Amino acid sequence: MDYITELMGGFAVPPFLKAYRRDRQYLFLGLRLTRDTERMVLADLVYGHGHPTGWLLCPEPTSKERRFCDRLGIEIVEADWPVLLDAAAVTA
């Protein structure tokens, strides 16, 4: 319960990491955003982000994932990681 309290208060990410990650963008692979815990940590991590915040590689996002990503400026790429690897192999 103590960790959840920290998450809700915005203290899930240490201050030095919050300062380091400002104006950065993120690529989320293999992360489903269906649980509150992951969404709270992610929201704290990307606070003060660049634009767009980043990208979520997700083959079939739920409506909850879509709303969350839209709110934080995360673009959803509706594909799975093997598609990303195949695309990388073609360009290499």
ABEGO torsion letter per residue (X at the ends): XAAAAAAAAGAABBAAAAAAABGBBBBBBGBBAABAAAAAAAAAAABGBBOBAEBBBBABBBAAAAAAAAAAGBBBBBBBAAAAAAAAAAAX
